[in-house]
Each structure stands twice: as C-alpha cells, then as structure tokens.
Amino acid sequence: MPTREQQHANRSSRELIRGVIRPLSVAPMMDRTDRHFRRLLRLISRHTLLYTEMITCPAILNGDRDHLLGYDANADPLALQLGGDDPEALARCAVIAVERGYDEINLNVGCPSDRVQSGNFGACLMREPERVAACVLAMRASVTVPVTVKHRIGVDELDRYEDMARFVAIVAAAGCDRFTIHARKAWLNGVSPKHNRTVPPLRYPEVHQLARAFPQLVIEINGGFRTLAQVHEQLEQVDAVMIGRAAWDDPWMFAAADRALFGGADPDPTRPEVVAAYLEHVQDWLAVPRGPKRGRPSPTILLRPLMNLFAGRPGARRWKQALNGKCQAPVGLEELHALALELDPNQALNWKR
C-alpha cells in the first residue's frame, strides 16, 4: 500500500503553498484553548498547529473583537475556529481574522451541543453538505489563508461511510484545504457533549479508508490519541493527527514534537525553562490595568494551564498544591520556578523580575 507521501507525489503545489499539511495540531476546546493555554503550548512546541476556542460569527460581528480575537504574535501558527452557517457572515469574519494575523480559518461542523444545534451550525451541518460547501467557497473567495473544516464521522442515523464520503466530496469541490475528522459519530439528542467525546465508538478504519479514496485531499484524524507514538502510527495512513483533551491532561507530551515530527534541530525544552517563560507571561497579564468592560484575568485563569505540566512525574501533586496556593495569593512567583527546578533539575534559564 502506498504511503501518504507517495499518494501525494503527483499533487499540485497548492497545498504546500497554502501551508495546510502540518502533521500535528491541538484541537479547539471550549474552556481550554484560550490564549493562556495556547501560550504554554507554544513555549513547549514551536510548530504544532494551535486553535482558538470556537467563536461564533455573531459574536465577532457584534461583540468585542479585541477580547475575542486578541492573541500574541508569538502564538503562530494559529487557526481561528468559527461557528456559523451563513456564507456571507463567515466570509466577513474570515477577513477580520486574517487582518488580525490568523493563519487559518476553520469551520466547526462537529460540535453536538444544544447551543450549536439551535443556531444550525456544528455537527448538524453534516446533514447539509451543500451549505457547508457554500460557506467554504465564500471564505476561500475572501481570504488567501487555508480554509478548513472539522467534522464528525457521521451524525445520528446519517453515519455510513458513504454518507461521510459524500459530504467530503461535496465540500472538497468548494476548495476546502483540509478535512479534520473526529472519528466518532455525533448524537444530537439524548447524549451530552461530554459523552459525545467518549460514548460513540471510535472508527479509525473509516477515516483511513477516506484517505485512500481521496489521496488528493489533506485528511487529518482526531479522537482518543494520547501519545506521539500513536501519532506516528496514524501518519502512515493520514496526513495529520489532532490531539484533544490529552493536550490539557499532559501538555508536556508535545515537548518532543518539533524534533520528532517537524524536523526541528533545536533541543527539546526543559520544564523549568517553560515555567520561567510562562511566568513572564503571567506577570505581564497581572500588570494589565482593569478596564471599564473587563478586568485582568484572575490568577486562577492565568495559572491553570500549568496544572498538568508535571503529569505522571514524581512531585506532580506538590506542583498542583503550589499552584493552587498561588491562585489564592498571586505573589512570589519565583517560588514556582524554584520548585520547577527542584522537580526537574535540568539546566534552565534564570528568571528574575
């Protein structure tokens, strides 16, 4: 069986020009992939593709864009995930995002929550591939960055392989640059969003079959992956792998990603180095003056991305206890760096404020 690289050998250079083949990404996750967690991940891996939380079109068009779309320039590469079903509105949002520096626009066709169903976007759009295609076409006509779609393997009773292949074929004709497929179907009634991440069985073989059937497309698989070893295994059959909740549970798993998957030559970072740099980020945000509409983030919000940095290592409990203490009294952050050096005594950068 030819490898994905061999399958793509005769492909045009469009995908490479638009930069859509990145072997590893971190999934957009509500209440997880905010700008602070993304900052931590970027300190760990320079090249892994990161996503925002899903942001709806009405929120962008009518809300506080600086708050919703603001991010640090050193977060690149960064994709904005949009929720919506109106081609014109999505195109307007895509233009706004690109003007602010985003590297990719992704359409959510996978979220099963009641909120997205009432707004006719998310997983329910799998029933309307023509509408999704119109949305992709409108965004592609408006921006030059990649326009991608994240979707489920199926929805409710519409879950045959043939249904997914038809959806992909129709949307691909509109110019979708990458399909990221959560290899579980979505149940829109009777199953919570949380259980939709675990109850429907994973069906990797159907995503692999899709990749073989559409060798000209960029296919990324998502669902249940927790190690870089699993990523390497999947890359034999697909172009890329997206990791979800495991990124939050063990962010340090990405420390070897740049060298292992992106051909990076720099040595892997150390935890104390990452902690030192992230605490600079915390201090900068604590210094932000409170505005009339919103105050600075709480210490809890700023420090919680660090909670699982020592997951699976001796001292992980001490680390969490120390962080919890700083969430209550955000002073003396140097103590956290000292503890990181104690728990992981590799050579690290000095951190002084």
C-alpha positions as CSV (number, residue, x, y, z in Angstrom):
1,M,0.0,0.0,0.0
2,P,1.5,3.4,-0.9
3,T,2.3,5.8,1.9
4,R,0.5,9.2,2.2
5,E,3.7,10.8,0.9
6,Q,3.6,8.6,-2.2
7,Q,-0.1,9.2,-2.7
8,H,0.6,12.9,-2.7
9,A,3.6,12.7,-5.1
10,N,1.7,14.0,-8.1
11,R,-0.4,16.5,-6.3
12,S,-0.2,20.2,-7.3
13,S,1.7,22.5,-5.1
14,R,-1.4,24.3,-3.9
15,E,-1.5,22.6,-0.5
16,L,2.2,23.3,0.2
17,I,1.8,27.0,-0.8
18,R,-1.2,27.4,1.5
19,G,0.7,25.6,4.3
20,V,-2.1,23.1,5.2
21,I,0.0,20.0,5.8
22,R,1.1,20.1,9.4
23,P,1.4,16.7,10.9
24,L,0.2,17.6,14.4
25,S,-2.3,20.0,15.9
26,V,-4.1,20.7,19.2
27,A,-7.9,20.6,18.9
28,P,-10.1,23.7,19.6
29,M,-11.6,23.1,23.0
30,M,-14.1,25.3,24.8
31,D,-12.8,26.5,28.2
32,R,-9.4,25.1,27.4
33,T,-7.6,26.5,24.4
34,D,-7.7,30.2,25.5
35,R,-4.8,32.5,24.8
36,H,-3.1,31.5,28.1
37,F,-3.1,27.7,27.4
38,R,-2.0,28.4,23.9
39,R,0.9,30.5,25.2
40,L,2.0,27.5,27.3
41,L,1.7,25.1,24.4
42,R,3.7,27.4,22.1
43,L,6.5,27.5,24.6
44,I,6.6,23.7,24.5
45,S,6.3,23.3,20.8
46,R,7.1,26.0,18.2
47,H,5.5,24.3,15.2
48,T,2.4,22.4,16.4
49,L,-0.8,24.0,14.9
50,L,-2.9,25.6,17.6
51,Y,-6.6,26.5,17.5
52,T,-8.7,29.0,19.3
53,E,-11.9,28.0,21.1
54,M,-14.9,28.1,18.8
55,I,-16.1,31.7,18.3
56,T,-19.5,32.3,16.6
57,C,-19.9,34.7,13.8
58,P,-22.5,36.9,15.6
59,A,-20.1,37.3,18.5
60,I,-17.3,38.5,16.2
61,L,-19.5,40.8,14.1
62,N,-21.4,42.3,17.1
63,G,-19.0,41.8,20.0
64,D,-15.7,42.9,21.5
65,R,-13.3,41.8,18.8
66,D,-10.2,42.8,20.8
67,H,-11.3,40.5,23.5
68,L,-12.5,37.6,21.3
69,L,-9.7,37.7,18.7
70,G,-6.7,39.1,20.5
71,Y,-3.7,36.9,20.6
72,D,0.1,37.2,20.9
73,A,2.1,37.3,17.7
74,N,4.3,34.5,19.0
75,A,1.3,32.2,19.0
76,D,1.7,31.5,15.3
77,P,0.8,29.2,13.6
78,L,-2.8,29.7,14.9
79,A,-6.1,28.8,13.4
80,L,-9.4,30.5,14.3
81,Q,-12.4,28.2,14.6
82,L,-15.7,29.7,13.5
83,G,-19.2,28.6,14.3
84,G,-21.8,29.6,11.8
85,D,-23.8,28.7,8.7
86,D,-24.2,31.9,6.8
87,P,-21.6,32.1,3.9
88,E,-21.6,35.9,3.8
89,A,-21.2,36.3,7.6
90,L,-18.4,33.7,7.7
91,A,-16.6,35.4,4.8
92,R,-16.7,38.7,6.7
93,C,-15.4,37.0,9.9
94,A,-12.6,35.3,7.9
95,V,-11.5,38.7,6.5
96,I,-11.5,40.2,10.0
97,A,-9.5,37.3,11.3
98,V,-6.9,37.4,8.6
99,E,-6.5,41.2,9.1
100,R,-5.6,40.4,12.7
101,G,-3.0,37.8,11.6
102,Y,-4.6,34.4,11.9
103,D,-3.0,31.7,9.8
104,E,-6.1,29.6,9.1
105,I,-9.9,29.7,9.2
106,N,-11.6,26.5,10.4
107,L,-15.4,25.8,10.2
108,N,-16.9,23.9,13.1
109,V,-19.0,21.0,11.7
110,G,-18.5,18.7,14.7
111,C,-19.8,20.3,17.9
112,P,-23.0,18.5,19.1
113,S,-24.2,20.9,21.9
114,D,-27.7,22.2,22.1
115,R,-26.3,25.7,21.6
116,V,-24.9,25.0,18.2
117,Q,-28.0,23.0,17.1
118,S,-30.3,25.9,17.9
119,G,-28.0,28.1,15.7
120,N,-27.9,25.5,12.9
121,F,-24.1,25.0,13.0
122,G,-21.7,22.4,14.4
123,A,-22.5,18.8,13.8
124,C,-26.0,19.3,12.5
125,L,-24.4,20.8,9.3
126,M,-23.2,17.4,8.3
127,R,-26.8,17.0,7.1
128,E,-26.2,19.9,4.7
129,P,-23.0,19.4,2.8
130,E,-24.1,21.9,0.1
131,R,-24.5,24.6,2.7
132,V,-21.0,23.8,4.2
133,A,-19.6,23.9,0.6
134,A,-21.2,27.4,0.1
135,C,-19.6,28.6,3.4
136,V,-16.2,27.3,2.4
137,L,-16.5,28.8,-1.1
138,A,-17.4,32.2,0.3
139,M,-14.4,32.2,2.7
140,R,-12.0,30.9,0.1
141,A,-13.0,33.7,-2.2
142,S,-12.4,36.3,0.6
143,V,-9.0,35.2,2.1
144,T,-5.8,33.6,1.0
145,V,-5.0,31.6,4.1
146,P,-6.2,27.9,4.4
147,V,-9.9,27.4,4.9
148,T,-10.5,24.0,6.6
149,V,-13.4,22.0,8.1
150,K,-13.5,19.9,11.3
151,H,-16.4,17.4,11.3
152,R,-17.6,14.2,12.7
153,I,-17.6,10.8,11.0
154,G,-21.4,11.0,11.0
155,V,-24.4,12.3,12.8
156,D,-27.3,10.4,14.3
157,E,-28.5,7.9,11.7
158,L,-26.5,9.6,8.9
159,D,-23.4,7.7,9.8
160,R,-22.4,5.3,7.0
161,Y,-19.0,5.6,5.4
162,E,-20.8,6.5,2.2
163,D,-22.5,9.5,3.9
164,M,-19.2,10.8,5.1
165,A,-17.6,10.3,1.7
166,R,-20.4,12.2,0.0
167,F,-20.1,15.1,2.5
168,V,-16.3,15.3,1.9
169,A,-16.6,15.1,-1.9
170,I,-19.1,18.0,-2.0
171,V,-17.2,20.2,0.4
172,A,-13.9,19.4,-1.3
173,A,-15.3,20.7,-4.6
174,A,-15.6,24.1,-3.0
175,G,-11.9,24.2,-2.2
176,C,-11.7,23.0,1.4
177,D,-7.9,22.8,2.2
178,R,-8.1,20.2,4.9
179,F,-10.6,17.9,6.5
180,T,-10.1,17.2,10.2
181,I,-12.3,14.2,11.1
182,H,-13.3,13.3,14.7
183,A,-13.6,9.6,14.2
184,R,-16.8,9.3,16.3
185,K,-20.3,10.0,15.2
186,A,-22.3,12.6,17.0
187,W,-25.6,12.0,18.7
188,L,-27.6,15.2,18.7
189,N,-30.3,14.1,21.0
190,G,-30.0,12.3,24.3
191,V,-26.2,12.4,24.6
192,S,-24.4,15.2,26.3
193,P,-21.4,17.0,24.6
194,K,-19.2,15.4,27.2
195,H,-20.5,11.9,26.4
196,N,-20.3,12.6,22.7
197,R,-16.5,12.6,23.2
198,T,-16.4,9.1,24.7
199,V,-19.6,7.1,24.2
200,P,-19.8,6.7,20.4
201,P,-17.1,4.2,19.4
202,L,-14.0,5.4,17.6
203,R,-14.0,4.3,13.9
204,Y,-10.4,4.9,12.7
205,P,-10.6,2.5,9.8
206,E,-13.3,4.6,8.0
207,V,-11.1,7.7,8.2
208,H,-8.2,5.7,6.8
209,Q,-10.5,4.4,4.0
210,L,-11.5,8.0,3.2
211,A,-7.8,9.0,3.0
212,R,-7.2,6.2,0.5
213,A,-10.3,7.1,-1.5
214,F,-9.3,10.8,-1.7
215,P,-5.5,10.8,-2.0
216,Q,-5.6,14.4,-3.4
217,L,-7.1,15.8,-0.2
218,V,-5.4,16.6,3.1
219,I,-7.0,14.3,5.8
220,E,-6.4,14.8,9.5
221,I,-7.7,12.3,12.1
222,N,-8.9,13.2,15.6
223,G,-10.2,11.2,18.6
224,G,-8.6,9.4,21.5
225,F,-4.9,10.0,20.8
226,R,-2.7,10.4,23.8
227,T,0.9,9.9,22.7
228,L,3.3,10.9,20.0
229,A,3.8,7.1,19.3
230,Q,0.1,6.9,18.3
231,V,0.6,10.0,16.1
232,H,3.5,8.3,14.3
233,E,1.4,5.2,13.7
234,Q,-1.5,7.2,12.3
235,L,0.7,9.2,10.0
236,E,1.2,6.0,8.0
237,Q,-2.4,6.4,6.8
238,V,-3.4,10.0,7.1
239,D,-1.7,13.4,6.7
240,A,-2.0,14.8,10.2
241,V,-3.3,14.0,13.7
242,M,-5.2,16.3,16.0
243,I,-4.9,15.7,19.8
244,G,-7.7,17.0,22.1
245,R,-8.2,16.5,25.8
246,A,-4.8,14.7,26.2
247,A,-3.1,18.0,25.4
248,W,-4.7,19.5,28.5
249,D,-4.1,16.4,30.7
250,D,-0.4,16.2,29.7
251,P,0.9,19.2,27.7
252,W,4.5,18.1,28.1
253,M,3.8,15.3,25.6
254,F,4.4,18.0,22.9
255,A,8.0,18.7,24.1
256,A,9.5,16.3,21.5
257,A,7.1,17.2,18.7
258,D,9.2,19.8,16.9
259,R,12.2,17.4,16.6
260,A,10.2,14.2,16.0
261,L,7.5,15.5,13.6
262,F,8.7,18.8,12.1
263,G,12.4,18.2,11.6
264,G,13.4,20.7,14.2
265,A,17.1,20.9,15.1
266,D,16.8,22.7,18.5
267,P,17.0,20.6,21.7
268,D,13.7,19.9,23.5
269,P,12.8,22.5,26.1
270,T,13.0,21.8,29.8
271,R,10.1,22.2,32.2
272,P,12.0,24.9,34.2
273,E,12.7,26.9,31.0
274,V,9.0,26.7,30.1
275,V,7.9,27.7,33.5
276,A,10.2,30.6,33.6
277,A,8.9,31.9,30.3
278,Y,5.3,31.3,31.1
279,L,5.6,33.2,34.4
280,E,6.8,36.2,32.4
281,H,3.5,35.9,30.6
282,V,1.7,35.7,33.9
283,Q,3.4,38.8,35.3
284,D,2.7,40.8,32.2
285,W,-1.0,40.0,32.4
286,L,-1.2,40.7,36.1
287,A,0.2,44.2,35.3
288,V,-2.6,44.9,32.8
289,P,-4.8,47.7,34.3
290,R,-8.5,46.9,34.7
291,G,-10.7,48.4,32.0
292,P,-14.3,49.6,32.2
293,K,-15.7,46.4,30.4
294,R,-13.4,43.6,31.8
295,G,-10.7,43.3,34.3
296,R,-7.4,41.5,34.1
297,P,-7.7,37.7,34.2
298,S,-7.7,36.1,37.6
299,P,-4.6,34.3,38.9
300,T,-6.6,31.1,38.6
301,I,-7.2,31.6,34.9
302,L,-3.6,32.6,34.3
303,L,-2.0,29.7,36.3
304,R,-4.3,26.8,35.5
305,P,-2.6,26.0,32.2
306,L,0.4,24.9,34.3
307,M,-1.5,22.5,36.4
308,N,-0.6,19.3,34.5
309,L,2.8,20.3,33.4
310,F,4.3,17.6,35.6
311,A,1.7,15.0,35.0
312,G,3.0,11.5,35.6
313,R,6.2,12.6,37.3
314,P,7.2,12.5,40.9
315,G,6.2,15.7,42.6
316,A,3.1,16.3,40.4
317,R,0.9,16.7,43.5
318,R,3.3,19.1,45.1
319,W,3.3,21.2,41.9
320,K,-0.5,21.4,41.9
321,Q,-0.7,22.3,45.5
322,A,1.8,25.1,45.0
323,L,-0.1,26.4,42.0
324,N,-3.4,26.3,44.0
325,G,-1.7,28.4,46.7
326,K,-0.6,31.0,44.2
327,C,-4.1,31.1,42.7
328,Q,-5.2,32.3,46.1
329,A,-2.3,34.7,46.8
330,P,-0.5,35.6,43.5
331,V,2.8,36.8,45.0
332,G,6.3,35.3,45.0
333,L,6.0,33.5,41.6
334,E,9.8,32.9,41.8
335,E,8.9,30.1,44.2
336,L,7.2,28.3,41.4
337,H,10.3,28.5,39.2
338,A,12.4,27.2,42.1
339,L,10.0,24.3,42.6
340,A,10.1,23.5,38.8
341,L,13.9,23.4,39.1
342,E,13.7,21.0,42.1
343,L,11.2,18.7,40.4
344,D,13.0,18.7,37.0
345,P,16.7,19.7,37.8
346,N,17.9,20.2,34.2
347,Q,19.8,23.3,33.1
348,A,17.3,26.1,32.8
349,L,17.1,29.8,32.1
350,N,17.3,32.1,35.1
351,W,14.0,34.0,35.8
352,K,14.2,37.4,37.5
353,R,11.7,40.2,37.6
